[in-house]
Each structure stands twice: as C-alpha cells, then as structure tokens.
Amino acid sequence: MIPLQQKTIANYVTENIKTADVFNKYGIDFCCSGHMTIEKVCIEKNINQIILEKELSEVDAIRDLIEDYDKWELQFLMIYIETIHHTYIKESLPIISQYANKVAKVHGTKQEGFIILNELFYEVANELLSHLQKEEQILFPFIKQLITAKKEGKKMMTTPFKTIDNPICMMEYEHKNVRNIFKEISRLTNNYTPSTDACSSLKVLYYKLKEFEQDLYYHFHLENNILHPKAIELEKEVLH
C-alpha cells in the first residue's frame, strides 16, 4: 500500500479508473502529469486539498472489478486498447474533421479561431494516425514477444531498439504533444462551450471534441501508467 502522502494522481486512477472523473472536474491531467502528488497539484492549481481528497475517497469507495485494468494480463490490455481506443480514434477522426472543416468554411471568415481550430485538429489527426501505426506495428508486437518468452521460459538475447524504454519514451512524448494541442483546442472553444446562438454543426463539433479528448485521457493513462511500466519490468525479466 502506497502511503497517502506519496500517492500520485496516476496511482489513484490506476487503482480506480472512476477517480478520473474527479480529476477531470478540476482540470487535472492524470495521463501525462500523473507523476504529481495530490498535495503538489493542489498547490499548483490552487485547489482545496481536503475537498479533493474527500471526493476521491467517496469515489474510491465504489469499485468496479470489470474496470480494474491494473490486474489485467498485458496481452488482454493491449487487445482492449486496440479494440476500444484505437478503433474509436480511427472512426472518429474523419467525422470530427468533417465538422471542423465545415465550421471553418462557414464561420472562419468572421472568427479566425475556427480556422485555427481546424488546423489544430488536422495536426492532431496526423499525429495520432502515425502514433497508432507505431504502436500496432512496433511496440505492441514486441511486448507480445516478451510475453511469449516469459511463458516459454526463454531469454531474449537482443531487441530491435536496445531497450523498450526507447520506443516507450517516444510514445509518451507523442502523448504529451497531443495533450498540449488539445489544451489549446479546449482554450479556443471555451472548454467546448458553444454560444447560445451556435449552429448545430458547431454544437456537434464541440460535443465530439470533448468526447474525443476524454477518451484520449483514458487511453493514454492505460498506456503511460499501466502498460508501459509493466512492459519495462517484463523486459528486465526476459532479456539475457
């Protein structure tokens, strides 16, 4: 059991994914800044630590074993990430891009922010498609090799990239980059809040952007705070 003072944001979400909703409520990044303690993030964001810890403890009292991702086998976790999160991204990108393009064309002449928003999402889309390809064709297959080696009691002599730390660092750098772009998208859209007289396309765009961002946070959390650390430890076990 990790002492409460040393418990990080990532520890909370890893132990109970439902605490992510509390962190989202306070604008706390649990996927790419998960190393921070509650005390540190409360000081940085001027949040009442007592109230935050109370809300976390209330959520923590309700656990869903189905979502206890930390206890899943790595093979199953990767299947879940690909099937749920990667599929969601691939299906959502063209839909959101279509709305972002439409809003930029219709409203961009009056509000330059919509043109910038469209450009930012285009950047995110390209980054993510390349990112998923690297995970599915390089990182995940290598982790599967490590899993097989451990099951068969074999030692691996070499790896394609010296150590798995190298591709993992690249993946987490890209996570952070996407996260930063979405911070700017959130700022531009007033945290995805359309004006009262906004057209239907704009409302749908904001709704889908917010949904997309939230899915990314869960996705990145599963990789940064669960999959990657366990893969690093697994490599140490099977490398000669």
C-alpha positions as CSV (number, residue, x, y, z in Angstrom):
1,M,0.0,0.0,0.0
2,I,1.4,3.4,-1.0
3,P,1.5,6.0,1.8
4,L,-1.2,8.6,1.2
5,Q,1.4,11.5,1.1
6,Q,3.3,9.7,-1.7
7,K,0.3,8.6,-3.7
8,T,0.4,10.1,-7.2
9,I,-2.5,11.0,-9.4
10,A,-1.6,8.0,-11.6
11,N,-1.8,5.8,-8.6
12,Y,-5.4,6.9,-7.9
13,V,-6.6,6.4,-11.4
14,T,-4.7,3.1,-11.8
15,E,-6.3,1.7,-8.6
16,N,-9.8,3.1,-9.6
17,I,-10.4,4.4,-13.0
18,K,-13.6,6.2,-11.8
19,T,-11.4,8.8,-9.9
20,A,-10.5,10.1,-13.4
21,D,-13.9,11.9,-13.4
22,V,-12.9,13.8,-10.2
23,F,-9.6,14.9,-11.7
24,N,-11.3,15.9,-15.0
25,K,-13.7,18.1,-13.0
26,Y,-10.8,20.0,-11.5
27,G,-8.8,20.2,-14.8
28,I,-6.1,17.9,-13.5
29,D,-4.2,16.0,-16.2
30,F,-4.0,12.4,-15.0
31,C,-2.5,10.8,-18.1
32,C,0.6,12.9,-18.8
33,S,1.1,14.6,-15.4
34,G,0.2,11.5,-13.4
35,H,3.5,11.6,-11.5
36,M,2.4,14.5,-9.4
37,T,1.1,14.0,-5.8
38,I,-2.3,15.4,-4.7
39,E,-0.6,17.9,-2.5
40,K,1.6,19.3,-5.3
41,V,-1.2,19.5,-7.8
42,C,-3.4,21.3,-5.3
43,I,-0.8,23.9,-4.6
44,E,-0.1,24.4,-8.3
45,K,-3.7,24.8,-9.2
46,N,-4.9,26.4,-6.0
47,I,-7.4,23.6,-5.2
48,N,-8.7,22.8,-1.8
49,Q,-6.9,19.6,-1.0
50,I,-9.3,18.5,1.8
51,I,-12.3,18.8,-0.6
52,L,-10.5,17.0,-3.4
53,E,-9.4,14.1,-1.2
54,K,-12.9,13.8,0.2
55,E,-14.3,13.5,-3.3
56,L,-11.7,11.0,-4.3
57,S,-12.4,8.8,-1.2
58,E,-16.1,8.9,-2.0
59,V,-15.5,7.6,-5.5
60,D,-12.8,5.2,-4.3
61,A,-15.4,3.5,-2.0
62,I,-17.1,2.3,-5.2
63,R,-15.0,-0.1,-7.2
64,D,-15.9,-1.9,-10.4
65,L,-13.9,-5.1,-10.8
66,I,-14.5,-5.1,-14.5
67,E,-12.6,-1.9,-14.9
68,D,-9.7,-3.0,-12.6
69,Y,-7.2,-2.6,-15.5
70,D,-4.2,-2.9,-13.3
71,K,-5.0,-6.6,-12.8
72,W,-5.5,-7.5,-16.5
73,E,-2.9,-9.5,-18.3
74,L,-0.8,-7.4,-20.7
75,Q,-1.9,-9.3,-23.7
76,F,-5.6,-8.6,-22.9
77,L,-4.9,-5.0,-22.0
78,M,-3.3,-4.4,-25.5
79,I,-6.2,-6.1,-27.2
80,Y,-8.6,-3.8,-25.2
81,I,-6.6,-0.7,-26.1
82,E,-6.6,-1.6,-29.8
83,T,-10.2,-2.7,-30.0
84,I,-11.7,0.1,-27.9
85,H,-9.5,3.1,-28.1
86,H,-7.6,2.7,-31.3
87,T,-10.8,1.8,-33.2
88,Y,-12.6,4.8,-31.6
89,I,-9.8,7.2,-32.8
90,K,-9.8,5.8,-36.4
91,E,-13.6,6.0,-36.6
92,S,-13.9,9.5,-35.0
93,L,-11.1,11.3,-36.8
94,P,-12.9,11.6,-40.2
95,I,-16.2,12.5,-38.6
96,I,-14.7,15.3,-36.4
97,S,-12.5,16.5,-39.3
98,Q,-15.6,16.9,-41.5
99,Y,-17.4,19.0,-38.9
100,A,-14.2,21.1,-38.2
101,N,-13.8,21.8,-41.9
102,K,-17.4,22.8,-42.3
103,V,-17.4,25.1,-39.3
104,A,-14.1,26.7,-40.5
105,K,-15.6,27.3,-44.0
106,V,-18.9,28.7,-42.7
107,H,-17.7,30.8,-39.8
108,G,-13.9,31.2,-40.3
109,T,-14.2,34.4,-42.3
110,K,-15.8,36.1,-39.2
111,Q,-13.9,34.3,-36.5
112,E,-10.3,33.2,-37.2
113,G,-10.4,30.9,-34.2
114,F,-12.4,28.4,-36.1
115,I,-9.7,28.2,-38.8
116,I,-7.0,27.7,-36.2
117,L,-9.2,25.0,-34.5
118,N,-9.5,23.2,-37.8
119,E,-5.7,23.4,-38.3
120,L,-5.0,22.1,-34.8
121,F,-7.3,19.1,-35.2
122,Y,-5.7,18.3,-38.6
123,E,-2.3,18.3,-36.7
124,V,-3.7,16.0,-34.0
125,A,-5.2,13.6,-36.6
126,N,-1.9,13.2,-38.5
127,E,0.0,12.8,-35.2
128,L,-2.4,10.1,-33.9
129,L,-2.6,8.1,-37.1
130,S,1.2,7.8,-37.2
131,H,1.3,7.1,-33.5
132,L,-1.2,4.3,-33.6
133,Q,0.7,2.7,-36.5
134,K,3.9,2.7,-34.5
135,E,2.1,1.1,-31.5
136,E,0.4,-1.6,-33.6
137,Q,3.3,-2.5,-35.8
138,I,6.3,-2.0,-33.5
139,L,5.7,-1.6,-29.7
140,F,2.7,-3.9,-29.1
141,P,4.2,-6.8,-31.2
142,F,7.5,-6.5,-29.2
143,I,5.6,-6.6,-25.9
144,K,3.8,-9.8,-27.2
145,Q,7.3,-11.3,-27.9
146,L,8.3,-10.6,-24.3
147,I,5.1,-12.2,-23.0
148,T,5.7,-15.3,-25.1
149,A,9.3,-15.5,-24.0
150,K,8.3,-15.4,-20.3
151,K,5.6,-18.0,-20.8
152,E,8.0,-20.4,-22.5
153,G,10.8,-19.7,-20.0
154,K,13.1,-18.3,-22.6
155,K,15.6,-15.5,-22.5
156,M,15.8,-12.9,-25.4
157,M,19.4,-12.0,-26.4
158,T,18.7,-8.9,-28.4
159,T,15.9,-6.3,-29.1
160,P,15.3,-4.1,-32.2
161,F,15.9,-1.0,-30.1
162,K,18.4,-1.8,-27.3
163,T,15.7,-1.4,-24.7
164,I,12.0,-0.9,-24.7
165,D,12.5,2.4,-22.9
166,N,13.3,4.0,-26.2
167,P,10.0,3.4,-28.1
168,I,8.1,4.0,-24.8
169,C,9.7,7.4,-24.4
170,M,8.8,8.3,-27.9
171,M,5.1,7.1,-27.4
172,E,4.8,9.2,-24.2
173,Y,6.4,12.2,-25.8
174,E,3.8,12.0,-28.6
175,H,1.0,11.6,-25.9
176,K,2.2,14.8,-24.3
177,N,2.3,16.6,-27.6
178,V,-1.3,15.6,-28.4
179,R,-2.3,16.5,-24.9
180,N,-0.8,20.0,-25.4
181,I,-2.6,20.5,-28.7
182,F,-5.9,19.6,-27.0
183,K,-5.2,22.1,-24.2
184,E,-5.1,24.8,-26.9
185,I,-8.3,23.4,-28.6
186,S,-10.0,23.5,-25.2
187,R,-8.9,27.1,-24.7
188,L,-10.1,28.1,-28.1
189,T,-13.5,26.5,-27.6
190,N,-14.0,27.9,-24.1
191,N,-13.8,24.3,-22.8
192,Y,-16.1,23.1,-25.5
193,T,-18.9,25.5,-24.6
194,P,-20.8,26.8,-27.7
195,S,-22.6,30.2,-27.6
196,T,-26.4,30.1,-27.2
197,D,-26.9,31.0,-30.8
198,A,-24.4,28.5,-32.2
199,C,-25.4,26.4,-35.2
200,S,-26.0,22.7,-34.9
201,S,-22.7,21.8,-36.7
202,L,-20.7,23.8,-34.1
203,K,-22.6,22.2,-31.2
204,V,-21.9,18.7,-32.6
205,L,-18.2,19.6,-33.2
206,Y,-17.7,20.8,-29.6
207,Y,-19.5,17.7,-28.2
208,K,-17.4,15.3,-30.3
209,L,-14.2,17.1,-29.5
210,K,-14.9,16.9,-25.7
211,E,-15.8,13.2,-26.0
212,F,-12.6,12.6,-28.1
213,E,-10.4,14.3,-25.6
214,Q,-11.8,12.4,-22.6
215,D,-11.3,9.1,-24.5
216,L,-7.7,10.1,-25.2
217,Y,-7.1,10.7,-21.5
218,Y,-8.3,7.2,-20.5
219,H,-6.3,5.7,-23.4
220,F,-3.1,7.5,-22.5
221,H,-3.5,6.6,-18.9
222,L,-3.8,2.9,-19.6
223,E,-0.5,3.1,-21.6
224,N,1.6,5.6,-19.6
225,N,0.7,4.3,-16.1
226,I,-0.1,0.6,-16.6
227,L,1.1,-0.9,-19.9
228,H,4.4,0.8,-20.2
229,P,5.7,0.3,-16.7
230,K,4.8,-3.4,-16.8
231,A,6.4,-3.9,-20.2
232,I,9.6,-2.3,-18.9
233,E,9.6,-4.7,-15.9
234,L,8.8,-7.7,-18.2
235,E,11.7,-6.9,-20.5
236,K,14.1,-6.9,-17.5
237,E,12.8,-10.5,-16.7
238,V,13.4,-12.0,-20.1
239,L,16.4,-10.2,-21.5
240,H,19.7,-12.1,-21.1
